Structures are given as structure tokens and as C-alpha cells.
């Protein structure tokens, strides 16, 4: 037993200087999977935490209610929110979300964001989610502070960009119960009338300036 032990010890000491190269030698002849990024991009996993998105209801109203819970939950202090009241009165700013308030200002500083997803868990209306977009590098620091217009989800088919009234006869909770499928003709007519009014006002102002 002593002789076998001495023999094993001798062999281990003899091969010790090259034992560290074992991993190197074992991988020298493997085929490498080189990705030609950015020409070829590997798709991310479905639940990947990428750039944030502020979602809309099916009729186009915004889901964000300006509660600022996402900003409070952010451990990196990367989110800034200012809420405001929806104003349906004549001459008011209009309605941007169901209920009383909406997020007037929404900023995410991607110089600070650590993509932890705590803001998503804190959002009570599922207004804030994370997309699969991961290409956020830039040479300008200010360009990495995203505004609401950059984060807001695009208007899909059947939606009308806010502001516009809620679906007639429905309340705020009806939106979150999934009772709204798309924008109604009444909402479309209201939005068209408002756009025409704003265009006429802008034209009148241009004439006055001349």
C-alpha cells in the first residue's frame, strides 16, 4: 500500500505542471459558435428584461395612472413620474387614462436602471412592462434618459391615441375587467373633432403672427 501510494504521489507530482492545461487542451479542437453580431442577432428569451414600455388599453387610453409606485420601488432611483388630473371639461387638456389621474411626465434613466423588474411588480395597473429590446447603448448620456413619448406603446389597430373620452357607459373598473375591446365610433368622432379644432387654432395663430 505504501509503495502504491508513493507511486500515485509521484505520478501526480509529475503531471501537476501540465494538469492546469487540461481544460485548454480539451477545448482547442471544438467547433466555435461565433455570432456575427450585430449582423446576426440571437433572439432573447420571452421573459427577457429589456427596455420598458407603457401600455395602453384596447381603445388607446393609457394604463398609467401616475401613482408613482414604480418610482418608489426602484432601488436605483432611475424612474421619475409626475401625475396629473384628467380634465374632461371644455377647453381642458382631455382624458389620457380611465379614472382620475394619468402620468403626465414619465422618465426612465437607463444610466441608472439595473433591469431588476421591481417596478413591474409594483405597478397596480400593469401599465409598465419590459420588452425584449436590449440595444440601448449611446454616445450621448442625455439620450439614455427616455421620455414618456419614447416609452409609450404604439397605437395599434382599433386604438385612438389619447386624449379622448372613455367608452360611453363604462367606468374605470370596466377597463381593468377587460370589457373594452376597441375604440368606439363616438370616440373616433370626438378625436377627429378635437384634431380639426387644434388644426384650426394653429392656422389662426399662424395668420395672426404674420
Backbone as a printed PyTorch tensor [residue, N CA C, xyz], in Angstrom:
tensor([[[  0.8290,  -1.2090,   0.0000],
         [  0.0000,   0.0000,   0.0000],
         [  0.8570,   1.2490,   0.0000]],

        [[  1.9660,   1.1940,   0.7730],
         [  2.8540,   2.3510,   0.8530],
         [  3.4990,   2.6190,  -0.4980]],

        [[  3.8940,   1.4860,  -1.1910],
         [  4.5290,   1.6540,  -2.4920],
         [  3.5390,   2.2250,  -3.5210]],

        [[  2.2730,   1.7650,  -3.4890],
         [  1.2470,   2.2660,  -4.4110],
         [  0.9690,   3.7470,  -4.1570]],

        [[  0.9650,   4.0980,  -2.8630],
         [  0.7420,   5.4950,  -2.5070],
         [  1.8750,   6.3800,  -3.0050]],

        [[  3.1120,   5.8750,  -2.8580],
         [  4.2550,   6.6390,  -3.3260],
         [  4.2280,   6.7720,  -4.8420]],

        [[  3.7960,   5.6920,  -5.5330],
         [  3.7300,   5.7300,  -6.9900],
         [  2.6930,   6.7430,  -7.4740]],

        [[  1.4980,   6.7350,  -6.8160],
         [  0.4490,   7.6870,  -7.1710],
         [  0.8950,   9.1110,  -6.9010]],

        [[  1.5690,   9.3190,  -5.7930],
         [  2.0800,  10.6510,  -5.4580],
         [  3.1120,  11.1040,  -6.4740]],

        [[  3.9640,  10.1740,  -6.9150],
         [  4.9790,  10.5140,  -7.9110],
         [  4.3430,  10.9260,  -9.2320]],

        [[  3.3260,  10.1370,  -9.6630],
         [  2.6530,  10.4570, -10.9190],
         [  1.9300,  11.8000, -10.8500]],

        [[  1.2520,  12.0650,  -9.7030],
         [  0.5420,  13.3330,  -9.5650],
         [  1.5040,  14.5090,  -9.5810]],

        [[  2.6730,  14.3330,  -8.9720],
         [  3.6650,  15.4050,  -8.9830],
         [  4.2590,  15.6090, -10.3710]],

        [[  4.3680,  14.5210, -11.1160],
         [  4.9640,  14.6180, -12.4510],
         [  4.0280,  15.3540, -13.4190]],

        [[  2.7340,  15.0790, -13.3050],
         [  1.7720,  15.6970, -14.2210],
         [  1.1780,  17.0050, -13.6920]],

        [[  1.5250,  17.3980, -12.4780],
         [  0.9700,  18.6180, -11.8840],
         [  1.2330,  19.8640, -12.7210]],

        [[  2.4430,  20.0470, -13.2870],
         [  2.6920,  21.2710, -14.0540],
         [  1.8060,  21.4330, -15.2860]],

        [[  1.3260,  20.3240, -15.8740],
         [  0.5180,  20.4120, -17.0940],
         [ -0.9630,  20.1300, -16.8390]],

        [[ -1.2960,  19.8020, -15.5990],
         [ -2.7040,  19.4800, -15.3090],
         [ -3.6120,  20.6850, -15.5410]],

        [[ -3.0780,  21.8830, -15.2790],
         [ -3.8980,  23.0790, -15.4670],
         [ -4.2520,  23.3560, -16.9110]],

        [[ -3.5340,  22.7430, -17.8420],
         [ -3.8260,  22.9350, -19.2600],
         [ -4.8490,  21.9370, -19.7760]],

        [[ -5.3870,  21.1020, -18.8950],
         [ -6.3310,  20.0790, -19.3320],
         [ -7.5600,  20.6680, -19.9940]],

        [[ -8.1160,  21.7020, -19.3890],
         [ -9.2960,  22.3380, -19.9700],
         [ -8.9540,  22.9930, -21.2970]],

        [[ -7.7730,  23.6020, -21.3570],
         [ -7.3550,  24.2520, -22.6030],
         [ -7.2230,  23.2300, -23.7320]],

        [[ -6.5480,  22.1060, -23.4510],
         [ -6.3580,  21.0810, -24.4690],
         [ -7.6920,  20.4680, -24.9060]],

        [[ -8.6240,  20.3100, -23.9500],
         [ -9.9000,  19.6710, -24.2750],
         [-10.7940,  20.5540, -25.1360]],

        [[-10.5490,  21.8660, -25.1580],
         [-11.4010,  22.7770, -25.9360],
         [-10.7220,  23.3180, -27.1880]],

        [[ -9.4590,  22.9420, -27.4080],
         [ -8.7190,  23.5010, -28.5430],
         [ -9.3160,  23.1140, -29.8900]],

        [[ -9.8910,  21.9290, -29.9720],
         [-10.3470,  21.4200, -31.2630],
         [-11.8700,  21.4040, -31.3820]],

        [[-12.5570,  22.0850, -30.4620],
         [-14.0170,  22.1800, -30.5670],
         [-14.4070,  23.2170, -31.6270]],

        [[-15.5790,  23.0130, -32.2510],
         [-16.0940,  23.9810, -33.2190],
         [-16.6880,  25.1660, -32.4670]],

        [[-16.2390,  26.3650, -32.7750],
         [-16.7060,  27.5670, -32.0890],
         [-18.0000,  28.0710, -32.7200]],

        [[-18.9320,  28.5310, -31.8720],
         [-20.1880,  29.1030, -32.3460],
         [-20.0620,  30.6300, -32.3080]],

        [[-19.4580,  31.1700, -33.3430],
         [-19.2480,  32.6060, -33.4160],
         [-20.5120,  33.2920, -33.9180]],

        [[-20.9860,  34.3180, -33.1910],
         [-22.1530,  35.0920, -33.5990],
         [-21.6900,  36.3760, -34.2780]],

        [[-22.1530,  36.5820, -35.4890],
         [-21.7650,  37.7750, -36.2490],
         [-22.6600,  38.9430, -35.8560]],

        [[-22.5520,  39.3410, -34.5880],
         [-23.3390,  40.4780, -34.1030],
         [-22.6730,  41.7710, -34.5570]],

        [[-23.4050,  42.8060, -34.9990],
         [-24.8700,  42.9210, -34.9670],
         [-25.5720,  42.4590, -36.2400]],

        [[-24.8250,  41.9160, -37.2190],
         [-25.4800,  41.4540, -38.4450],
         [-26.4470,  40.3140, -38.1580]],

        [[-26.0540,  39.4040, -37.2790],
         [-26.9060,  38.2750, -36.8890],
         [-27.1890,  38.3970, -35.3960]],

        [[-28.4630,  38.4250, -35.0460],
         [-28.8450,  38.6100, -33.6490],
         [-29.6180,  37.3980, -33.1570]],

        [[-29.1780,  36.8420, -32.0500],
         [-29.8760,  35.6980, -31.4680],
         [-31.0940,  36.1980, -30.7020]],

        [[-32.2730,  35.6360, -30.9320],
         [-33.4660,  36.1050, -30.2170],
         [-33.3630,  35.8530, -28.7160]],

        [[-33.9120,  36.7560, -27.9310],
         [-33.8780,  36.6220, -26.4770],
         [-34.9900,  35.6970, -25.9980]],

        [[-34.9240,  35.3280, -24.7450],
         [-35.9860,  34.5330, -24.1370],
         [-37.2540,  35.3840, -23.9910]],

        [[-38.4380,  34.7680, -24.0060],
         [-39.6860,  35.5440, -23.9350],
         [-39.7820,  36.4470, -22.7060]],

        [[-39.2210,  36.0240, -21.5810],
         [-39.3280,  36.7990, -20.3430],
         [-38.0880,  37.6670, -20.0920]],

        [[-37.3430,  37.9410, -21.1410],
         [-36.1490,  38.7730, -21.0030],
         [-36.5220,  40.1780, -20.5230]],

        [[-35.7360,  40.7320, -19.6110],
         [-35.9750,  42.0710, -19.0790],
         [-35.1990,  43.0910, -19.9070]],

        [[-35.8670,  43.6990, -20.8860],
         [-35.2530,  44.7160, -21.7170],
         [-35.8790,  46.0810, -21.4590]],

        [[-35.9070,  46.9200, -22.4960],
         [-36.4330,  48.2730, -22.3570],
         [-37.8890,  48.2620, -21.9160]],

        [[-38.2570,  49.2480, -21.1030],
         [-39.6150,  49.3240, -20.5690],
         [-40.6040,  49.8130, -21.6300]],

        [[-41.8820,  49.5500, -21.3510],
         [-42.9540,  50.0240, -22.2200],
         [-44.1710,  50.3890, -21.3800]],

        [[-44.7620,  51.5410, -21.6800],
         [-46.0030,  51.9710, -21.0440],
         [-47.1560,  51.5350, -21.9420]],

        [[-48.0120,  50.6970, -21.4280],
         [-49.0460,  50.0710, -22.2420],
         [-50.3260,  50.8970, -22.3190]],

        [[-51.1730,  50.5440, -23.2770],
         [-52.4550,  51.1960, -23.4960],
         [-53.6000,  50.1970, -23.3140]],

        [[-54.7750,  50.7380, -23.0730],
         [-55.9930,  49.9360, -23.1160],
         [-56.3820,  49.7110, -24.5770]],

        [[-57.2670,  48.7500, -24.8650],
         [-57.6150,  48.4480, -26.2600],
         [-58.2040,  49.6130, -27.0540]],

        [[-58.7270,  50.6420, -26.3630],
         [-59.2630,  51.7900, -27.0970],
         [-58.2350,  52.9030, -27.2560]],

        [[-57.0400,  52.7230, -26.6870],
         [-55.9760,  53.7040, -26.8500],
         [-55.6720,  54.5250, -25.6200]],

        [[-56.5440,  54.5070, -24.6100],
         [-56.2550,  55.2250, -23.3720],
         [-55.0720,  54.5750, -22.6560]],

        [[-54.3170,  55.3760, -21.9310],
         [-53.1120,  54.8800, -21.2640],
         [-53.4560,  54.1620, -19.9630]],

        [[-52.7050,  53.1310, -19.6510],
         [-52.9270,  52.3900, -18.4130],
         [-52.2830,  53.0610, -17.2070]],

        [[-51.2520,  53.8700, -17.4300],
         [-50.5540,  54.5260, -16.3150],
         [-51.4640,  55.5550, -15.6550]],

        [[-51.5580,  55.5150, -14.3340],
         [-52.4000,  56.4410, -13.5830],
         [-51.5610,  57.4240, -12.7570]],

        [[-50.2590,  57.4490, -12.9940],
         [-49.4020,  58.4130, -12.3220],
         [-49.3000,  58.2320, -10.8220]],

        [[-49.3820,  56.9950, -10.3430],
         [-49.3650,  56.7490,  -8.8940],
         [-47.9640,  56.8150,  -8.2990]],

        [[-46.9300,  56.6930,  -9.1390],
         [-45.5220,  56.7840,  -8.7460],
         [-45.0250,  55.5850,  -7.9380]],

        [[-45.7880,  54.5120,  -7.8660],
         [-45.3360,  53.3350,  -7.1180],
         [-44.0940,  52.7110,  -7.7560]],

        [[-43.9950,  52.7910,  -9.0680],
         [-42.8110,  52.2490,  -9.7390],
         [-41.5660,  53.0290,  -9.3370]],

        [[-41.7150,  54.3440,  -9.2110],
         [-40.5750,  55.1720,  -8.8120],
         [-40.1480,  54.8690,  -7.3790]],

        [[-41.1370,  54.6320,  -6.5070],
         [-40.8170,  54.2980,  -5.1090],
         [-40.1500,  52.9310,  -5.0090]],

        [[-40.5380,  51.9990,  -5.8820],
         [-39.9920,  50.6440,  -5.8100],
         [-38.6050,  50.5360,  -6.4230]],

        [[-38.2140,  51.4870,  -7.2580],
         [-36.9370,  51.3950,  -7.9740],
         [-35.7610,  51.5470,  -7.0110]],

        [[-34.9020,  50.5410,  -6.8830],
         [-33.7640,  50.6340,  -5.9550],
         [-32.6510,  51.5370,  -6.4700]],

        [[-32.6630,  51.8680,  -7.7650],
         [-31.6120,  52.6940,  -8.3560],
         [-32.0560,  54.1370,  -8.5600]],

        [[-33.2910,  54.4610,  -8.1510],
         [-33.8300,  55.8130,  -8.3200],
         [-33.7360,  56.2480,  -9.7840]],

        [[-34.1180,  55.3370, -10.6890],
         [-33.9930,  55.6000, -12.1180],
         [-35.2800,  56.1110, -12.7480]],

        [[-36.3940,  56.0950, -12.0160],
         [-37.6900,  56.4520, -12.5880],
         [-38.2020,  57.7430, -11.9630]],

        [[-38.6880,  58.6270, -12.8120],
         [-39.2830,  59.8830, -12.3560],
         [-40.6810,  60.0100, -12.9540]],

        [[-41.6920,  60.2400, -12.1010],
         [-43.0770,  60.3110, -12.5500],
         [-43.7420,  61.5550, -11.9660]],

        [[-44.5090,  62.2330, -12.7950],
         [-45.3780,  63.3190, -12.3390],
         [-46.7950,  63.0040, -12.7880]],

        [[-47.7040,  62.8710, -11.8400],
         [-49.0960,  62.6160, -12.1690],
         [-49.8680,  63.9050, -12.3520]],

        [[-50.9910,  63.8290, -13.0580],
         [-51.8650,  64.9870, -13.2600],
         [-53.2970,  64.4900, -13.3790]],

        [[-54.2470,  65.3990, -13.2010],
         [-55.6620,  65.0510, -13.2790],
         [-56.1420,  65.0490, -14.7170]],

        [[-56.9630,  64.0710, -15.0580],
         [-57.6560,  64.1070, -16.3400],
         [-58.6670,  65.2550, -16.3200]],

        [[-58.7270,  66.0050, -17.4070],
         [-59.6070,  67.1770, -17.4660],
         [-60.5320,  67.0560, -18.6680]],

        [[-61.7700,  66.6180, -18.4010],
         [-62.7560,  66.4410, -19.4700],
         [-63.5450,  67.7020, -19.7710]],

        [[-63.3220,  68.7620, -19.0160],
         [-64.0970,  69.9830, -19.1990],
         [-63.7710,  70.6360, -20.5390]],

        [[-64.6620,  71.5060, -20.9950],
         [-64.4580,  72.1910, -22.2660],
         [-63.2170,  73.0770, -22.1930]],

        [[-62.3300,  72.8880, -23.1260],
         [-61.0890,  73.6490, -23.1190],
         [-60.0020,  73.0330, -22.2680]],

        [[-60.2910,  71.8900, -21.6340],
         [-59.3190,  71.2210, -20.7850],
         [-58.3180,  70.4210, -21.5950]],

        [[-57.3930,  69.8120, -20.8950],
         [-56.3440,  69.0470, -21.5680],
         [-56.8500,  67.7160, -22.1220]],

        [[-58.0100,  67.2340, -21.6320],
         [-58.5780,  65.9920, -22.1240],
         [-58.3100,  64.8260, -21.1920]],

        [[-58.7770,  63.6530, -21.6100],
         [-58.6140,  62.4310, -20.8120],
         [-57.5660,  61.5360, -21.4540]],

        [[-56.5760,  61.1440, -20.6380],
         [-55.4990,  60.2860, -21.1290],
         [-55.5940,  58.8650, -20.5780]],

        [[-56.3250,  58.6590, -19.4880],
         [-56.4650,  57.3310, -18.8880],
         [-57.8280,  57.2250, -18.2370]],

        [[-58.3170,  56.0110, -17.9830],
         [-59.5550,  55.8750, -17.2090],
         [-59.3220,  56.3460, -15.7720]],

        [[-60.3510,  56.8160, -15.1330],
         [-60.1980,  57.2460, -13.7420],
         [-59.8530,  58.7130, -13.6220]],

        [[-59.2240,  59.0680, -12.4930],
         [-58.9850,  60.4660, -12.1810],
         [-57.6620,  61.0050, -12.7030]],

        [[-56.5840,  60.2010, -12.6520],
         [-55.2590,  60.7280, -12.9400],
         [-54.5410,  59.9230, -14.0200]],

        [[-53.4780,  60.5290, -14.5460],
         [-52.6360,  59.8700, -15.5380],
         [-51.1920,  60.3340, -15.3310]],

        [[-50.2680,  59.6560, -15.9540],
         [-48.8670,  60.0380, -15.8410],
         [-48.5220,  61.1220, -16.8510]],

        [[-48.4620,  62.3740, -16.3930],
         [-48.1630,  63.4860, -17.3030],
         [-46.6980,  63.4590, -17.7330]],

        [[-45.7990,  63.1870, -16.7860],
         [-44.3730,  63.0880, -17.0680],
         [-43.9020,  61.7030, -16.6470]],

        [[-43.1820,  61.0270, -17.5110],
         [-42.6380,  59.7080, -17.1800],
         [-41.2520,  59.5980, -17.7890]],

        [[-40.2490,  59.4060, -16.9400],
         [-38.8740,  59.2930, -17.3990],
         [-38.2070,  58.0700, -16.7720]],

        [[-37.3670,  57.4120, -17.5470],
         [-36.5190,  56.3330, -17.0320],
         [-35.0870,  56.6290, -17.4350]],

        [[-34.2260,  56.6970, -16.4520],
         [-32.8070,  56.9650, -16.6860],
         [-32.0780,  55.6360, -16.8400]],

        [[-31.7330,  55.2800, -18.0680],
         [-31.0830,  53.9940, -18.3180],
         [-29.5920,  54.0100, -17.9850]],

        [[-29.0900,  55.1410, -17.5360],
         [-27.7450,  55.1750, -16.9760],
         [-27.7440,  54.5810, -15.5680]],

        [[-28.9140,  54.5660, -14.9330],
         [-29.0450,  54.0400, -13.5690],
         [-29.7620,  52.7050, -13.5130]],

        [[-30.6760,  52.4750, -14.4370],
         [-31.5280,  51.2870, -14.3790],
         [-30.6980,  50.0020, -14.3430]],

        [[-31.0710,  49.0790, -13.4490],
         [-30.3790,  47.7880, -13.3380],
         [-31.2510,  46.6410, -13.8530]],

        [[-32.3980,  46.9680, -14.4570],
         [-33.2760,  45.9830, -15.0930],
         [-33.6780,  44.8660, -14.1320]],

        [[-33.9800,  45.2320, -12.8950],
         [-34.3410,  44.2460, -11.8790],
         [-35.8040,  43.8180, -11.9810]],

        [[-36.6610,  44.6740, -12.5590],
         [-38.0700,  44.3420, -12.7150],
         [-38.9430,  44.6540, -11.5160]],

        [[-38.4040,  45.2790, -10.4720],
         [-39.2200,  45.6050,  -9.2980],
         [-40.2970,  46.6250,  -9.6320]],

        [[-40.0260,  47.4980, -10.5770],
         [-41.0360,  48.4860, -10.9850],
         [-42.2390,  47.7910, -11.6150]],

        [[-41.9900,  46.7050, -12.3280],
         [-43.0770,  45.9580, -12.9690],
         [-43.9840,  45.3280, -11.9130]],

        [[-43.3690,  44.7850, -10.8750],
         [-44.1480,  44.1510,  -9.8150],
         [-44.9560,  45.1790,  -9.0200]],

        [[-44.4440,  46.4070,  -8.9150],
         [-45.1170,  47.4260,  -8.1150],
         [-46.3020,  48.0570,  -8.8400]],

        [[-46.3330,  47.9870, -10.1640],
         [-47.3800,  48.6730, -10.9370],
         [-48.7410,  48.0140, -10.7080]],

        [[-49.7320,  48.7710, -10.1970],
         [-51.0430,  48.1730,  -9.8810],
         [-51.9440,  47.9900, -11.0990]],

        [[-51.6150,  48.6110, -12.2260],
         [-52.4920,  48.5660, -13.3960],
         [-51.8740,  47.8230, -14.5770]],

        [[-50.7190,  47.2010, -14.3870],
         [-49.9940,  46.5240, -15.4590],
         [-49.6880,  47.4910, -16.6010]],

        [[-49.4830,  48.7550, -16.2410],
         [-49.1600,  49.7580, -17.2470],
         [-47.7250,  49.6240, -17.7170]],

        [[-46.8450,  49.2020, -16.8170],
         [-45.4220,  49.1330, -17.1310],
         [-44.9890,  47.6810, -17.2840]],

        [[-44.4310,  47.3640, -18.4220],
         [-43.8700,  46.0330, -18.6610],
         [-42.4890,  46.2140, -19.2960]],

        [[-41.7840,  45.0980, -19.4930],
         [-40.4520,  45.1540, -20.0790],
         [-40.4400,  44.3680, -21.3790]],

        [[-39.8430,  44.9460, -22.3920],
         [-39.8150,  44.3410, -23.7170],
         [-38.5320,  43.5250, -23.8980]],

        [[-38.3210,  43.0180, -25.1040],
         [-37.1150,  42.2620, -25.4260],
         [-36.0340,  43.1340, -26.0530]],

        [[-36.2560,  44.4310, -26.0920],
         [-35.2740,  45.3480, -26.6800],
         [-34.1090,  45.5330, -25.7150]],

        [[-32.9020,  45.2520, -26.1720],
         [-31.7320,  45.3510, -25.2950],
         [-30.6520,  46.2860, -25.8350]],

        [[-30.7940,  46.7700, -27.0410],
         [-29.7860,  47.6560, -27.6270],
         [-30.0470,  49.0950, -27.2010]],

        [[-29.4020,  49.5020, -26.1290],
         [-29.6340,  50.8250, -25.5530],
         [-28.3590,  51.6630, -25.4760]],

        [[-27.2720,  51.1840, -26.0390],
         [-26.0110,  51.9180, -25.9620],
         [-26.0870,  53.2070, -26.7690]],

        [[-25.4040,  54.2390, -26.2820],
         [-25.3720,  55.5240, -26.9710],
         [-24.1330,  56.2860, -26.5530]],

        [[-23.7230,  57.2200, -27.3830],
         [-22.5540,  58.0420, -27.0560],
         [-22.9410,  59.3210, -26.3340]],

        [[-24.2410,  59.5810, -26.2140],
         [-24.7390,  60.7860, -25.5590],
         [-25.4920,  60.3950, -24.2880]],

        [[-25.0600,  60.8700, -23.1430],
         [-25.6660,  60.4780, -21.8780],
         [-27.1260,  60.9160, -21.7910]],

        [[-27.4290,  62.0980, -22.2750],
         [-28.8040,  62.5990, -22.1900],
         [-29.7640,  61.7740, -23.0420]],

        [[-29.2490,  61.1040, -24.0820],
         [-30.1110,  60.2810, -24.9330],
         [-30.5730,  59.0210, -24.2320]],

        [[-29.9530,  58.6770, -23.1120],
         [-30.3340,  57.4810, -22.3610],
         [-31.3310,  57.7820, -21.2520]],

        [[-31.8430,  58.9940, -21.2100],
         [-32.9600,  59.3320, -20.3250],
         [-34.2090,  59.3440, -21.2000]],

        [[-34.9740,  58.2790, -21.1430],
         [-36.1250,  58.1070, -22.0280],
         [-37.3410,  58.8500, -21.4750]],

        [[-38.0220,  59.5690, -22.3530],
         [-39.2320,  60.2950, -22.0020],
         [-40.4620,  59.4220, -22.2530]],

        [[-41.6150,  59.9290, -21.8320],
         [-42.8620,  59.1800, -21.9750],
         [-43.1610,  58.8640, -23.4420]],

        [[-42.8970,  59.8070, -24.3340],
         [-43.1830,  59.5950, -25.7520],
         [-42.3790,  58.4310, -26.3210]],

        [[-41.1940,  58.1700, -25.7510],
         [-40.3630,  57.0570, -26.2150],
         [-40.7760,  55.7280, -25.6000]],

        [[-41.3810,  55.7910, -24.4240],
         [-41.7520,  54.5720, -23.7040],
         [-43.1710,  54.1110, -24.0020]],

        [[-44.0170,  55.0220, -24.4710],
         [-45.4260,  54.7060, -24.6820],
         [-45.5910,  53.7390, -25.8450]],

        [[-46.4120,  52.7210, -25.6470],
         [-46.6510,  51.7090, -26.6840],
         [-47.2860,  52.3560, -27.9060]],

        [[-46.9370,  51.8940, -29.1020],
         [-47.5330,  52.4760, -30.3170],
         [-49.0260,  52.1870, -30.3930]],

        [[-49.7230,  53.0220, -31.1320],
         [-51.1680,  52.8560, -31.3160],
         [-51.4100,  51.7150, -32.2950]],

        [[-52.1150,  50.6900, -31.8300],
         [-52.4060,  49.5320, -32.6640],
         [-53.7420,  49.7020, -33.3750]],

        [[-54.0630,  48.7430, -34.2250],
         [-55.3360,  48.7770, -34.9390],
         [-56.5000,  48.7110, -33.9450]],

        [[-57.4630,  49.5790, -34.1190],
         [-58.6140,  49.6360, -33.2270],
         [-58.4410,  50.6240, -32.0830]],

        [[-57.2520,  51.2310, -31.9770],
         [-56.9890,  52.2100, -30.9280],
         [-57.0200,  53.6270, -31.4860]],

        [[-57.2000,  54.5810, -30.5790],
         [-57.0980,  56.0030, -30.8980],
         [-56.1770,  56.6180, -29.8640]],

        [[-55.2040,  57.3640, -30.3220],
         [-54.2630,  57.9890, -29.3970],
         [-54.9870,  58.9610, -28.4700]],

        [[-54.6520,  58.8910, -27.1730],
         [-55.2350,  59.8120, -26.1990],
         [-54.7280,  61.2320, -26.4840]],

        [[-55.5220,  62.2640, -26.1020],
         [-56.6980,  62.1820, -25.2240],
         [-57.9950,  61.9500, -25.9910]],

        [[-58.9060,  61.2550, -25.3250],
         [-60.2800,  61.1050, -25.8000],
         [-61.1060,  60.5240, -24.6630]],

        [[-62.4370,  60.6240, -24.7210],
         [-63.2790,  60.1540, -23.6110],
         [-63.2200,  58.6320, -23.4480]],

        [[-63.6850,  58.1570, -22.2960],
         [-63.8390,  56.7270, -22.0770],
         [-65.0070,  56.2090, -22.9100]],

        [[-65.0790,  54.8990, -23.0610],
         [-66.2140,  54.2940, -23.7610],
         [-67.4830,  54.6520, -23.0070]],

        [[-68.4620,  55.1320, -23.7320],
         [-69.7040,  55.6040, -23.1300],
         [-70.3840,  54.4980, -22.3220]],

        [[-70.7450,  54.8150, -21.0830],
         [-71.4500,  53.8770, -20.2240],
         [-70.5540,  52.9900, -19.3780]],

        [[-69.2380,  53.0470, -19.5820],
         [-68.3150,  52.2250, -18.8090],
         [-67.5760,  53.0740, -17.7790]],

        [[-67.1210,  52.3910, -16.7110],
         [-66.3640,  53.0590, -15.6540],
         [-64.9270,  52.5390, -15.6430]],

        [[-64.1420,  53.0960, -14.7500],
         [-62.7210,  52.7560, -14.7140],
         [-62.5000,  51.2610, -14.5090]],

        [[-63.2550,  50.6690, -13.5750],
         [-63.0280,  49.2460, -13.2850],
         [-63.3870,  48.3600, -14.4630]],

        [[-64.3040,  48.8250, -15.3410],
         [-64.6680,  48.0450, -16.5190],
         [-63.4830,  47.8670, -17.4670]],

        [[-62.6100,  48.8680, -17.4920],
         [-61.4090,  48.7630, -18.3290],
         [-60.5090,  47.6490, -17.8290]],

        [[-60.3320,  47.5830, -16.5130],
         [-59.4190,  46.5810, -15.9540],
         [-60.0550,  45.1900, -15.8860]],

        [[-61.3550,  45.1130, -16.1040],
         [-62.0260,  43.8190, -16.1750],
         [-62.1070,  43.3050, -17.6110]],

        [[-61.4980,  44.0220, -18.5390],
         [-61.4180,  43.5700, -19.9260],
         [-62.6910,  43.7540, -20.7230]],

        [[-63.5260,  44.7180, -20.3530],
         [-64.7900,  44.9240, -21.0590],
         [-64.6590,  45.8540, -22.2610]],

        [[-63.4630,  46.3770, -22.4960],
         [-63.2360,  47.2640, -23.6430],
         [-62.4400,  46.4940, -24.6900]],

        [[-62.9900,  46.4170, -25.9030],
         [-62.3410,  45.6540, -26.9710],
         [-61.6010,  46.5540, -27.9560]],

        [[-62.1480,  47.7290, -28.2160],
         [-61.5290,  48.6660, -29.1550],
         [-62.2180,  50.0180, -29.0150]],

        [[-61.7240,  50.9920, -29.7430],
         [-62.3280,  52.3260, -29.7140],
         [-63.6930,  52.2920, -30.4060]],

        [[-64.5900,  53.1050, -29.9260],
         [-65.9440,  53.1700, -30.4790],
         [-66.0460,  54.2950, -31.5080]],

        [[-67.0840,  54.2820, -32.3520],
         [-67.2690,  55.3900, -33.3160],
         [-67.4030,  56.7470, -32.6320]],

        [[-68.0220,  56.7690, -31.4540],
         [-68.1660,  58.0360, -30.7270],
         [-66.7940,  58.5910, -30.3240]],

        [[-65.9090,  57.7150, -29.8760],
         [-64.5600,  58.1580, -29.5280],
         [-63.8100,  58.6580, -30.7670]],

        [[-63.9650,  57.9660, -31.8660],
         [-63.3210,  58.3900, -33.1100],
         [-63.8130,  59.7570, -33.5500]],

        [[-65.1280,  59.9740, -33.4610],
         [-65.6990,  61.2670, -33.8450],
         [-65.1780,  62.3770, -32.9440]],

        [[-65.0690,  62.0840, -31.6390],
         [-64.5570,  63.0900, -30.7000],
         [-63.1140,  63.4420, -31.0210]],

        [[-62.3030,  62.4330, -31.3010],
         [-60.8910,  62.6520, -31.6040],
         [-60.7310,  63.4410, -32.9060]],

        [[-61.5420,  63.1380, -33.9140],
         [-61.4670,  63.8640, -35.1830],
         [-61.8540,  65.3210, -34.9910]],

        [[-62.9070,  65.5630, -34.1840],
         [-63.3440,  66.9360, -33.9400],
         [-62.2690,  67.7230, -33.2020]],

        [[-61.6160,  67.0830, -32.2370],
         [-60.5570,  67.7590, -31.4860],
         [-59.3650,  68.0670, -32.3910]],

        [[-59.0140,  67.1340, -33.2620],
         [-57.8920,  67.3520, -34.1640],
         [-58.1830,  68.5040, -35.1230]],

        [[-59.4180,  68.5620, -35.6090],
         [-59.8070,  69.6490, -36.5070],
         [-59.7670,  70.9900, -35.7820]],

        [[-60.2090,  70.9860, -34.5360],
         [-60.1850,  72.2190, -33.7410],
         [-58.7610,  72.6960, -33.5010]],

        [[-57.8680,  71.7710, -33.1580],
         [-56.4780,  72.1400, -32.9250],
         [-55.8190,  72.6510, -34.2030]],

        [[-56.1650,  72.0250, -35.3410],
         [-55.6070,  72.4680, -36.6160],
         [-56.0870,  73.8760, -36.9560]],

        [[-57.3670,  74.1430, -36.6940],
         [-57.9110,  75.4760, -36.9700],
         [-57.2700,  76.5210, -36.0710]],

        [[-57.0510,  76.1670, -34.8070],
         [-56.4020,  77.0880, -33.8720],
         [-54.9750,  77.3920, -34.2960]],

        [[-54.2580,  76.3540, -34.7180],
         [-52.8790,  76.5500, -35.1590],
         [-52.8260,  77.4270, -36.4040]],

        [[-53.7560,  77.2330, -37.3170],
         [-53.7880,  78.0330, -38.5400],
         [-54.0940,  79.4830, -38.2210]],

        [[-55.0420,  79.6930, -37.3120],
         [-55.3920,  81.0520, -36.9080],
         [-54.2220,  81.7600, -36.2550]],

        [[-53.4970,  81.0390, -35.4230],
         [-52.3160,  81.6110, -34.7440],
         [-51.2470,  81.9720, -35.7580]],

        [[-51.0770,  81.1270, -36.7870],
         [-50.0750,  81.3930, -37.8260],
         [-50.4130,  82.6390, -38.6080]],

        [[-51.7150,  82.8290, -38.8840],
         [-52.1450,  84.0150, -39.6190],
         [-51.9320,  85.2750, -38.7880]],

        [[-52.2390,  85.2040, -37.5040],
         [-52.0510,  86.3440, -36.6000],
         [-50.5780,  86.7360, -36.4980]],

        [[-49.6870,  85.7500, -36.4950],
         [-48.2500,  86.0240, -36.3850],
         [-47.7320,  86.7610, -37.6090]],

        [[-48.3620,  86.4880, -38.7380],
         [-47.9380,  87.1870, -39.9630],
         [-48.3860,  88.6550, -39.9440]]])
